[in-house]
Amino acid sequence: MSSKSVLWVTNYGAPYRRPVWDELARHCELTVLLLGGDRALRSDQRRGKEWEVGGLHEAAEYEISHAPTLRIARGEREYFVLKGSVPVKRFNGVLLGGWESPAYWQIRSMLRSGQRQIGFYESTVYSARHSRGPVAAARRKYFRSLDGVVVPGIAAAESLRAMGIPTSSIFQGFNAVDVTTFARSVSSPAVGLHPHRFIYVGQLIARKNVDGLLRSLADLMSPAWTLTVVGDGPDRGALRTLADQLGISDRTVFSGPLPYDALPQVLADHHTLVLPSLEEVWGLVANEALAAGCHVVVSELAGVAPSIAGMRGVWVSPVERNSLTHALAESAHRYKGRQRQHEILRHTPEQFARTFLRALGS
């Protein structure tokens, strides 16, 4: 392990980031500073128990600490304000996993000269709010003043360049999950080729465009093709009603939320994942589905879209009804069985961790 010490500041200990942290900890002395705690997560229907870090403190190869913060929730958004100081001066490098919360600005004000400051920016030109005005100006100033910015893919890099961030300051990686775990499900007993089984995994909220997916399913010529909707949210009742109105309730299953460790097999039991979002910073379920051998139909507005366009079994679609219907039909007609050894398997958390190490100068 290097003697270099790194502080990663983020809102929560997302389960898909932990393999990245595991790899970083093999190369540096890593501390993860969380602005939000497990108590807030327990009242959040969007995230399951796997987001809680209570049991990680002893098992992890890195230190996990919690900042004293005030949490302010505004719809899907939440913001954190530090209620006291945090020890940040001892670290060689600091990775800031956000910018919108005052806490990130407060931490920057505590840093000493010579500490390498790296940002992590995930938004795209489609998902970023405030394209102009004082908030946009503050965001631009924030990222321009950093020593570098890591982005998870093509779309976020384009968003930074649109802000005027020089390419030399952008470290582009590929957003990653533990694809190896999902790939194991490819070897489980194969689901039959017919009838085609579509699946959606995510929140049931307006920007996810599940209503658009239901309308496209109703337009498909084959009445035998089915859709499983995994997830929960405030729109669940309205979506069930819409399925009834469209006459597809007999081939649409609303299964509710799913434990994360059950997802690999559930994906492998379907043929095509659909991610029809009107706004999506990335969409890691697309990585997971490809690793599990599925086709993927993804909205052109999702951050993942340009990074997986051209891969086997991927259809990048406009969100308009006719276009989405056509993409669903194409995926179903071209499906020949599970995709094995998909190119998504090259994009591992270990590979993504190396992008952060380059940015940090390790």
C-alpha positions in Angstrom: 0.0 0.0 0.0 1.2 3.5 -0.8 1.7 6.0 2.1 -0.5 8.4 0.1 -3.7 9.3 2.1 -6.9 10.0 0.4 -10.3 11.4 1.6 -13.4 10.6 -0.4 -16.3 12.8 0.5 -19.8 11.6 -0.6 -23.4 11.7 0.5 -23.9 8.0 1.2 -22.0 4.7 1.0 -23.6 3.5 -2.3 -23.2 -0.3 -2.6 -22.0 0.0 -6.2 -19.1 2.3 -5.1 -17.7 -0.1 -2.4 -15.8 -2.3 -4.9 -14.1 0.9 -6.2 -13.2 1.9 -2.6 -11.9 -1.7 -2.0 -9.5 -1.3 -4.9 -8.5 2.2 -4.0 -7.7 1.0 -0.5 -5.1 -1.5 -2.0 -3.2 1.5 -3.3 -3.6 4.2 -0.7 -4.7 4.9 2.8 -8.4 5.6 2.1 -11.0 7.3 4.4 -14.6 7.6 3.2 -16.4 10.6 4.8 -20.2 10.3 4.6 -22.4 13.3 4.8 -25.6 11.3 5.3 -26.3 8.5 7.8 -28.1 5.3 8.0 -31.1 6.9 9.9 -31.9 9.0 6.9 -31.6 6.0 4.6 -34.2 4.0 6.6 -36.8 6.6 5.8 -35.9 6.8 2.1 -38.0 4.4 -0.1 -35.6 4.9 -3.0 -32.8 2.9 -1.3 -32.7 -0.5 0.2 -30.9 -1.8 3.3 -27.8 -2.5 1.2 -27.1 1.2 1.3 -26.6 1.2 5.1 -23.0 1.1 6.2 -23.5 0.1 9.9 -21.9 -3.3 9.4 -19.1 -2.2 7.2 -16.9 -0.4 9.7 -15.0 -3.5 10.8 -15.1 -5.5 7.5 -13.9 -2.7 5.2 -10.2 -2.2 4.4 -10.7 1.5 4.6 -12.0 3.9 7.3 -15.6 5.1 7.2 -16.4 8.2 9.1 -19.5 10.4 9.4 -19.5 14.2 9.2 -21.8 16.2 11.5 -24.4 17.6 9.1 -27.8 19.1 8.8 -29.9 17.3 6.1 -32.3 19.3 4.0 -34.6 17.4 1.7 -36.3 18.9 -1.4 -38.2 16.3 -3.3 -35.7 13.8 -4.8 -32.9 16.2 -3.9 -31.1 16.5 -0.6 -28.5 18.9 0.7 -26.1 18.7 3.6 -24.6 21.5 5.7 -21.7 20.9 8.0 -22.5 21.6 11.7 -18.8 21.6 12.7 -15.3 21.1 11.4 -13.9 17.9 10.0 -10.3 16.8 10.0 -9.3 17.1 6.4 -5.8 18.7 6.4 -3.9 15.5 7.0 -4.8 14.0 3.6 -2.6 14.2 0.5 -5.6 14.2 -1.8 -9.3 14.9 -1.4 -12.0 13.5 -3.7 -15.2 15.5 -3.6 -18.2 13.5 -4.7 -20.5 16.4 -5.2 -20.9 20.2 -5.4 -24.5 21.1 -4.8 -24.5 20.7 -1.0 -22.9 23.5 1.1 -20.9 20.8 2.9 -18.7 20.3 -0.1 -17.9 24.0 -0.3 -17.3 24.1 3.5 -14.8 21.2 3.2 -13.0 22.9 0.4 -12.5 26.0 2.6 -10.8 23.9 5.2 -8.2 22.4 2.9 -4.6 23.6 3.0 -2.5 24.6 0.1 -0.9 21.7 -1.7 -3.7 19.2 -1.1 -4.8 17.7 -4.5 -8.5 18.4 -4.9 -10.4 16.2 -7.4 -14.1 16.4 -8.2 -16.4 13.6 -9.3 -19.1 14.8 -11.7 -21.8 12.5 -13.1 -24.5 14.8 -14.6 -25.0 15.2 -18.4 -26.2 18.1 -20.5 -29.7 16.5 -20.2 -29.8 15.9 -16.5 -27.9 19.0 -15.3 -30.1 21.7 -13.9 -29.4 25.4 -14.2 -27.8 25.7 -17.6 -27.4 29.5 -17.0 -27.6 32.0 -14.2 -25.9 32.3 -10.9 -26.1 28.6 -10.0 -24.6 27.5 -13.3 -21.8 30.1 -12.8 -21.1 28.8 -9.3 -20.9 25.2 -10.6 -18.5 26.3 -13.4 -16.3 28.2 -10.9 -16.2 25.2 -8.6 -15.1 22.7 -11.1 -12.6 25.0 -12.9 -10.8 25.6 -9.6 -10.2 21.9 -9.0 -7.0 20.1 -9.9 -9.0 17.6 -12.0 -12.5 16.0 -12.4 -13.3 12.4 -12.8 -16.3 11.5 -14.9 -18.0 8.1 -15.4 -18.4 8.3 -19.1 -18.8 10.1 -22.4 -22.0 12.1 -21.5 -20.6 13.6 -18.3 -17.3 14.5 -20.1 -19.3 16.4 -22.7 -21.2 18.2 -20.0 -18.0 19.4 -18.4 -16.6 20.5 -21.7 -19.8 22.5 -22.3 -19.0 24.3 -19.1 -15.6 25.3 -20.4 -13.6 22.7 -18.3 -10.4 21.9 -20.4 -10.1 18.3 -21.6 -6.7 18.1 -19.8 -8.5 18.4 -16.5 -11.1 15.7 -17.2 -10.3 12.1 -16.3 -12.8 9.9 -18.1 -13.6 6.4 -16.8 -16.5 4.0 -17.2 -19.1 3.8 -14.5 -18.9 0.4 -13.0 -20.7 -2.2 -10.9 -19.6 -5.7 -9.8 -20.3 -7.1 -13.2 -18.7 -10.5 -12.3 -21.5 -11.2 -9.8 -24.1 -10.5 -12.5 -22.2 -12.5 -15.1 -22.5 -15.7 -13.0 -26.2 -15.7 -13.6 -25.6 -16.3 -17.3 -24.7 -19.9 -16.5 -28.0 -20.6 -14.7 -30.8 -22.5 -16.5 -31.8 -20.6 -19.6 -35.2 -18.9 -19.9 -37.0 -20.0 -23.1 -36.7 -17.7 -26.1 -40.5 -17.2 -26.4 -42.5 -15.4 -25.4 -40.2 -12.4 -25.0 -39.9 -11.0 -21.5 -39.1 -7.4 -20.9 -38.1 -5.9 -17.5 -37.9 -2.5 -16.0 -36.0 -1.9 -12.8 -36.1 1.4 -11.0 -38.2 4.0 -9.2 -41.8 4.5 -10.3 -41.6 8.3 -10.8 -42.4 10.6 -13.7 -38.9 11.1 -15.0 -38.4 7.3 -15.4 -41.1 7.3 -18.2 -42.6 4.0 -17.2 -45.9 5.2 -18.5 -44.3 5.6 -21.9 -43.0 2.1 -21.7 -46.5 0.8 -20.9 -47.9 2.6 -24.0 -45.1 1.1 -26.2 -45.8 -2.3 -24.8 -49.5 -1.9 -25.7 -48.4 -1.0 -29.3 -46.4 -4.1 -29.9 -47.8 -6.6 -32.3 -47.3 -9.7 -30.2 -49.9 -10.0 -27.4 -47.8 -12.7 -25.7 -44.8 -10.4 -24.8 -44.7 -9.5 -21.1 -43.3 -6.8 -18.9 -42.1 -7.1 -15.3 -41.9 -3.8 -13.4 -39.5 -4.0 -10.5 -39.4 -1.1 -8.0 -41.7 1.2 -6.2 -42.7 4.8 -6.0 -45.5 7.3 -5.9 -46.7 6.6 -9.4 -47.3 2.9 -8.8 -51.1 3.2 -8.5 -51.4 5.4 -11.6 -49.2 3.0 -13.6 -51.4 0.0 -12.6 -54.5 2.0 -13.7 -52.8 2.9 -17.0 -52.0 -0.8 -17.6 -55.7 -1.6 -17.1 -56.8 1.1 -19.4 -54.3 0.0 -22.1 -55.5 -3.6 -21.9 -52.1 -5.0 -20.9 -52.6 -5.7 -17.2 -52.7 -9.4 -17.9 -49.1 -9.3 -19.3 -47.7 -6.6 -16.9 -46.4 -7.7 -13.5 -45.7 -5.1 -10.8 -43.4 -7.0 -8.5 -42.5 -4.2 -6.1 -39.0 -3.6 -4.7 -36.4 -6.3 -4.9 -33.4 -7.1 -2.6 -30.2 -6.2 -4.5 -28.7 -9.6 -4.1 -31.8 -11.1 -5.9 -31.4 -8.9 -9.0 -28.8 -10.9 -11.0 -31.1 -14.0 -11.2 -34.2 -11.9 -11.9 -32.4 -10.1 -14.8 -31.3 -13.5 -16.1 -34.9 -14.7 -16.1 -35.8 -12.0 -18.7 -34.7 -11.1 -22.2 -34.6 -7.3 -22.5 -34.1 -4.6 -19.9 -35.8 -1.3 -20.8 -34.5 2.0 -19.4 -36.8 4.6 -21.0 -35.9 7.6 -18.7 -36.6 11.2 -19.6 -33.7 12.1 -17.3 -31.0 9.7 -16.0 -27.5 10.6 -14.8 -26.3 7.1 -15.7 -28.4 4.0 -15.3 -26.2 1.3 -13.7 -28.9 -1.3 -14.2 -28.0 -1.3 -17.9 -24.4 -2.5 -16.9 -26.0 -5.1 -14.7 -28.4 -6.4 -17.3 -25.7 -6.7 -20.0 -23.5 -8.6 -17.6 -26.4 -10.9 -16.9 -26.8 -11.7 -20.6 -29.8 -9.5 -21.4 -30.5 -7.1 -24.3 -30.9 -3.5 -23.3 -33.1 -0.8 -24.8 -32.0 2.5 -23.3 -33.2 6.1 -23.7 -30.9 8.4 -25.6 -31.3 10.8 -22.7 -29.7 8.4 -20.2 -26.0 9.1 -19.3 -25.1 5.5 -20.0 -26.3 5.6 -23.6 -23.3 7.0 -25.5 -20.9 4.8 -23.5 -22.7 1.5 -24.4 -24.0 2.5 -27.9 -22.5 0.0 -30.4 -22.2 -2.8 -27.8 -23.8 -6.1 -28.6 -27.5 -6.3 -27.8 -28.0 -2.5 -27.1 -30.6 -0.3 -28.7 -30.3 3.4 -27.9 -33.8 4.9 -28.6 -35.5 8.3 -28.5 -38.2 8.4 -25.9 -41.0 9.1 -28.3 -43.7 6.4 -28.4 -43.1 5.1 -31.9 -39.3 5.0 -31.6 -39.5 3.2 -28.3 -42.0 0.7 -29.6 -39.7 0.0 -32.6 -36.7 -0.5 -30.4 -38.6 -3.0 -28.2 -39.7 -4.9 -31.3 -36.2 -5.0 -32.7 -34.7 -6.3 -29.5 -37.4 -9.1 -29.3 -37.0 -10.1 -32.9 -33.2 -10.2 -32.8 -32.9 -12.1 -29.5 -31.1 -15.4 -29.9 -30.3 -16.3 -26.3 -28.2 -15.0 -23.4 -25.2 -12.9 -24.4 -22.1 -14.5 -22.9 -18.7 -12.8 -22.3 -20.2 -9.4 -23.1 -17.8 -6.5 -23.5 -19.4 -4.8 -20.5 -17.4 -7.3 -18.4 -14.2 -5.3 -19.2 -15.6 -2.3 -17.3 -15.0 -3.4 -13.7 -14.8 -1.4 -10.5 -11.1 -2.1 -10.4 -10.7 -0.4 -13.8 -12.8 2.6 -12.6 -10.7 2.9 -9.5 -7.6 3.3 -11.7 -9.2 6.4 -13.2 -9.5 7.9 -9.7 -5.9 7.0 -8.9 -4.7 8.7 -12.1 -6.6 11.8 -11.2 -5.2 11.8 -7.6 -1.7 11.4 -9.0 -1.0 8.0 -7.5 
